Every structure is written in C-alpha cells, then in structure tokens.
Amino acid sequence: MGSWRARLRAHEGWVIVAAGGALGCVAIGALFSLPVLLRPIAQDTGWSATGVSGAMTVAFLALAAGSLGWGHLSDRLGPRPVLLAGSALLALGLALASVAPSLAAFQALFGGLAGLGAAAIFAPLMACVTGWFDTRRSLAVSLVSAGMGMAPMTMSPLVAWLVEQHPWRTALQLLALLAAVTMLPLAARVRRAPALAPPAVPAAAAAAADATPGAGAPSTPAEAQAPGAGQVLRSAPFLVLAATSFFSCATHSGPIFHTVSYALVCGIPLMAAVSIYSLEGLAGLGGRLVFGLLGDRFGAARVLVIALLAQALVALAYLQARSLGSLYAVAALFGFTYAGVMPLFAVLAREHFPLRILGTVIGGTTMASSLGMALGPVLGGLLYDRHGSYAGLFVGAFVLGLCAFGCALAFTRLPRPPALSPVG
C-alpha cells in the first residue's frame, strides 16, 4: 500500500510540474510581450519608446512588491487560490492595458496590474513543486523553470504574429484571452503538497481539508513548533540567501538587457545581434536541466557556489568578445550559467526552511531577485552614457557576480539553527 501511494504521489507531482511549466510559460510570455509590442504601440499612440518601456520597469517593481505577499498568502491558503487570483489579474491587466487612453494608464495597467498578477505565479509554484519531491527535487524545479524559459521561443513569436495580423490593441486583447483560457485551468490543477496535509484524520475530513487549503493543522508536532515567517525573514540564512539572489540577478540582468546593443556597438548587423540574444535564451534551457541534475547529484548549495563563480567569469569574458563567433560562444556560456543558477534558490529554500512558510521564503528571495533584475539595465545604461562603452557594465557585472559567489559561499558556512530546519 505504501509503495502504491508513493507511486501515485510521484505521478501527481510530475503532473503538477508539467502544469507549472506551462503556467509559467504563458505568464512570463505574456508579461514579456512588451518588447515585441513596443514599436507598434509607440508608432500608433505617439508615446515615447522610453515611456512605453517604462511599463516594464513598473512590472519589475510590481514583481518585487507582490512576490512576498503572494508567497505568504500561498502558505496560508494553498497555491491554488493564489495562482487563480494571479492568473485572473494578469489577464485583466492585459485586457485593460489594451484600451489604456494614456501612457500613464498603460504603465499602471500593464506594468502594475499585470505585473502584480505575474508576481503571484513564481513563488507559489516553486514552493508547491519543491514540497512534492523528496528526491529529484532539483530536476523538478528546473523543469518548471525550463517551462518559463520556453516563453521567448513560443509566446514571443505568437505575439509577433498577432501584431502583424491585428492592431496592437486587438493583439493585446487576444493575448489576454489566451492567458485566461490557458492559465485558469492550469492553476486549478495545482494543489498543495501532501506533506502539509493534516495527519491522522479520517479520509472524508482529509478530502475536505484538501478542498479548503490552509484549513488544516500543522503537519507534525515539530512543524507546530517551527518559527513564524517574521522570525525566519530576520534570520541570517534567509538574509544571506536573499542577498545572493539579489547579486546574482543584478549580475546577469545588465548583460542580458544590453546584449543586442553591445553587439551593434561591435559592428554586428541587427538580425545577427538578435540571434545572439536568442542563442543566449536557448542555452538557458540546457542550463536549467543540467544544473538541476547536478543539484540532485552533488547538492544544490555546492552547485550554486560553482555556478555563480562561473557566471561572474563569463560576464567578464564579454570584454574580449567582439566578433560574431566569439559573441555566440560567450552568450551561449552566459545563458547556460545564469539560467541554470535560478532554480537552485528554490531548492535551497526547501532544504533550509520550514515547508509551511516556504511560499513566504521564496517570495522574499524573488523580491530580492526582482530588485536585482531592475538594477542591471539601468546601471548598464548609465555606465554606457557616461563612458561611451560597455566595458564598465561587464566589469561591474563581474564584481556583482563575485558578491553573489561570496554570499553563496557564506550561506554554505552558516550553521543551520535547529529551529529553522525544514519539516515535511
């Protein structure tokens, strides 16, 4: 009976991985449709490209602001209602942005409302998936992340086709409809991990508890004695992990955002420059899977430390890459390392913090990472405007990468207080 239940749980876990990957792909693809829509919006409305792009900055800030709150709600209510609410908000934000009468309204609706909806997807999903797996956890999280990484290769071409066939407002409305009809059913398929189900209750009561997430008692006596979210968020392990996430994302966000511009400065034609960016994203899919397998084999913490050092060194290697071939090589390595790093943070959170507040923890690290993502593009632009060169960006990314490496190394050396040990 036990082995049958284990097989059923494993099957359900992989179904949730598949649903989560698809959910993340649509959510990220919808939010990052703005670069594809940028020129049609600016040409039709007369809004400046800078102003339209500002909606993406607002989205990053909404992601940062919303991640912790949504993660905490998923701990209390379960992932399903949070994912449903986020999916509905994302679709609503896209639909309302399509009829925005002014640039400020567009920034608030696309960046603020849709960004807040997207913030409800990542942390609850990652917390949920990590709770379903005791083994092959890194691989499971990496597969969900790989689904999100498929967005540039699936959703972006779809949005490009839509805007070729329709005005941008109609294209955005169709995208909102697509988000609603795909994300809401996928979100409804996700449920909380069995480790958080109340113990020793009749089957009927257990079914009722599953239908009403968050209504049950703590899963074990140790879980009942586990620290609250506030205590965990003030703990050294969380603060160091959040700092690692911030510096890691600040390291790669600048080079990612300025990849095409740097290639153009090097004399690379536009279409070839765009292909460098695409290769970077494609290599990231492999990085997510490879680092997930390595994390299961050698431990997520050890792999994260090595990967962050590699990310810093590859960022610096951009200084020597000026031909198309060398840019392809560095971009592939960079995409492989930075994308592979990202899922490991959720795995480390699951290994070090109580499962019942994991959504809050991952929400906190996601907030830190979103702030890091917002820093890189602005810092790179300022350095280029000041010096007329991207050398400062890549040197700065290297320094930030060393900070991330140092924080990750410090995290592995921190003693884990018994009160913060994961349960479930």
C-alpha positions, 0 to 999 in steps of 0.5 A: 500500500505504501509503495502504491501511494508513493507511486501515485504521489510521484505521478501527481507531482510530475503532473503538477510540474508539467502544469507549472511549466506551462503556467509559467510559460504563458505568464512570463510570455505574456508579461514579456510581450512588451518588447515585441509590442513596443514599436507598434504601440509607440508608432500608433499612440505617439508615446515615447519608446522610453515611456512605453518601456517604462511599463516594464520597469513598473512590472519589475517593481510590481514583481518585487512588491507582490512576490512576498505577499503572494508567497505568504498568502500561498502558505496560508491558503494553498497555491491554488487560490493564489495562482487563480487570483494571479492568473485572473489579474494578469489577464485583466491587466492585459485586457485593460492595458489594451484600451489604456487612453494614456501612457500613464494608464498603460504603465499602471495597467500593464506594468502594475496590474499585470505585473502584480498578477505575474508576481503571484505565479513564481513563488507559489509554484516553486514552493508547491513543486519543491514540497512534492519531491523528496528526491529529484527535487532539483530536476523538478524545479528546473523543469518548471523553470525550463517551462518559463524559459520556453516563453521567448521561443513560443509566446514571443513569436505568437505575439509577433504574429498577432501584431502583424495580423491585428492592431496592437490593441486587438493583439493585446486583447487576444493575448489576454484571452489566451492567458485566461483560457490557458492559465485558469485551468492550469492553476486549478490543477495545482494543489498543495503538497501532501506533506502539509496535509493534516495527519491522522484524520479520517479520509472524508475530513482529509478530502475536505481539508484538501478542498479548503487549503490552509484549513488544516493543522500543522503537519507534525508536532515539530512543524507546530513548533517551527518559527513564524515567517517574521522570525525566519525573514530576520534570520541570517540564512534567509538574509544571506540567501536573499542577498545572493539572489539579489547579486546574482540577478543584478549580475546577469540582468545588465548583460542580458538587457544590453546584449543586442546593443553591445553587439551593434556597438561591435559592428554586428548587423541587427538580425545577427545581434538578435540571434545572439540574444536568442542563442543566449535564451536557448542555452538557458534551457540546457542550463536549467536541466543540467544544473538541476541534475547536478543539484540532485547529484552533488547538492544544490548549495555546492552547485550554486557556489560553482555556478555563480563563480562561473557566471561572474567569469563569463560576464567578464569574458564579454570584454574580449568578445567582439566578433560574431563567433566569439559573441555566440560562444560567450552568450551561449556560456552566459545563458547556460550559467545564469539560467541554470543558477535560478532554480537552485534558490528554490531548492535551497529554500526547501532544504533550509526552511520550514515547508509551511512558510516556504511560499513566504521564503521564496517570495522574499528571495524573488523580491530580492531577485526582482530588485536585482533584475531592475538594477542591471539595465539601468546601471548598464545604461548609465555606465554606457552614457557616461563612458561611451562603452560597455566595458564598465557594465561587464566589469561591474557585472563581474564584481556583482557576480563575485558578491553573489559567489561570496554570499553563496559561499557564506550561506554554505558556512552558516550553521543551520539553527535547529529551529529553522530546519525544514519539516515535511 
